[in-house]
Structures are given as C-alpha cells and as structure tokens.
Amino acid sequence: MELNLSRGEIYWVNLDPTKGSEIRKMRPCVLVGATPINRARRTVVVVPLSSATATARPPLTVSVTCLDRPGVAVCDQIRAVDKTRLVQHIGSLPKSELANLDDALRQVLSL
C-alpha cells in the first residue's frame, strides 16, 4: 500500500536505533518535507513531537496538538528517516500550528 505522505501529517515513527542525544523510541513525528518530495523519495524529513514537556521554548520547541493532547515539536531534532520507519498515520497539524513550526524551523536552520 502506497502512503499519501503529505506535508503536515503526523505518523507514529520508530526512531530506534539512535545514538547519543538523539530523540529515541516510537513517537509521533510531523512530516515537514515538501509533499512531492515525500512521495518521490524513499526517505521523508520529520520533526519529532513530545508530550514530556508541553512548555514551548521557541524556536527549539513549539506548541502543537497531537492525539488531542498538548505537546511540542522538537525543532532541533529534525531528521530524515526511511519510509519503513513510518508505522501508522495518526493525524495532521492544523495550518496555524504548521505555520508556527515553519517559522521555528527557519530560525533553527538559519533560513
């Protein structure tokens, strides 16, 4: 089954194995790559989400809603993952939250 993989969608992603301080385990991640690239490549660019600290500290973490709970997108942990790490689609970010995430990523990546 081919995944749609649109920008802003949230998936459970298996981030293990990791090294050092990389964010680990199975966790929700939001797709931040361009939709055409997500569909064409075998990898996707994601930002992990966390509920461990719901206190946003822009631009490193920004407020998001995932699974009807408050959380944060951990913008300094952006990474490319193989599509085989995507386990299950669980939702999408609202446009306003995706726009906030875009602003934070521009700051973190100096774009």
C-alpha positions in Angstrom: 0.0 0.0 0.0 1.4 3.4 -1.0 1.3 6.1 1.6 0.0 9.6 0.7 2.7 11.3 2.8 1.5 15.0 2.7 3.4 17.7 4.5 1.9 18.4 7.9 0.7 14.8 8.5 1.6 13.1 11.8 2.8 9.5 11.9 4.0 7.1 14.6 7.7 6.7 13.7 10.1 4.2 15.1 13.2 6.3 15.7 15.4 3.5 17.2 18.2 2.8 17.0 19.6 6.2 17.9 23.0 7.5 19.1 23.9 9.9 21.9 21.3 12.6 22.5 19.1 11.9 19.5 15.4 11.7 20.4 14.5 8.0 20.6 11.8 5.3 20.7 8.5 5.2 18.9 7.0 8.6 18.9 4.7 10.8 16.8 6.5 12.9 14.1 5.2 15.5 11.7 6.3 15.4 8.0 7.9 18.7 7.1 9.3 17.9 3.7 7.6 19.1 0.5 4.7 16.7 -0.4 6.1 15.9 -3.9 9.5 15.0 -2.4 7.8 12.9 0.3 6.1 10.9 -2.4 9.1 10.6 -4.7 11.9 9.6 -2.3 12.4 6.6 0.0 13.0 9.0 2.9 11.0 11.7 4.5 12.0 14.7 6.7 10.3 14.7 10.1 10.2 16.7 13.3 9.6 14.6 16.4 6.8 15.5 18.8 6.9 15.2 22.6 4.5 15.4 25.4 7.2 15.2 28.0 7.3 19.0 28.3 4.3 20.8 27.0 6.0 24.1 27.6 7.1 25.6 24.3 10.5 27.3 24.1 10.6 28.8 20.6 12.4 28.3 18.3 13.7 25.0 19.7 10.2 23.7 20.7 6.9 25.0 19.5 3.4 24.1 20.8 1.4 21.5 18.8 -1.7 19.3 19.4 -1.2 15.6 18.8 -3.8 12.9 19.7 -6.0 15.7 21.2 -3.2 16.5 23.8 -0.9 19.4 24.1 2.7 18.8 23.2 5.7 20.3 21.4 7.5 19.9 18.1 11.2 19.4 18.9 12.6 21.5 16.0 16.3 21.0 16.7 15.8 17.2 16.2 14.7 17.4 12.6 15.8 14.3 10.6 15.4 12.3 7.5 14.0 8.8 8.1 13.4 5.9 5.8 9.7 5.4 5.0 9.9 1.9 6.6 10.1 3.7 10.0 6.6 5.1 9.5 4.3 2.9 11.5 0.8 4.5 11.5 -0.8 7.7 10.3 -2.4 9.4 13.4 -3.4 12.9 12.2 -2.3 16.2 10.8 -1.3 19.5 12.2 -3.7 22.4 11.9 -2.5 25.0 9.4 -1.8 27.6 12.1 0.4 25.1 14.0 2.3 24.1 10.8 2.9 27.8 10.1 4.4 28.2 13.6 6.5 25.2 13.1 7.7 26.6 9.7 8.8 29.8 11.5 10.7 27.9 14.2 12.4 25.7 11.6 13.5 28.8 9.6 15.1 30.2 12.8 16.7 26.9 13.9 18.1 26.3 10.4 19.0 30.0 9.8 16.9 30.2 6.6 
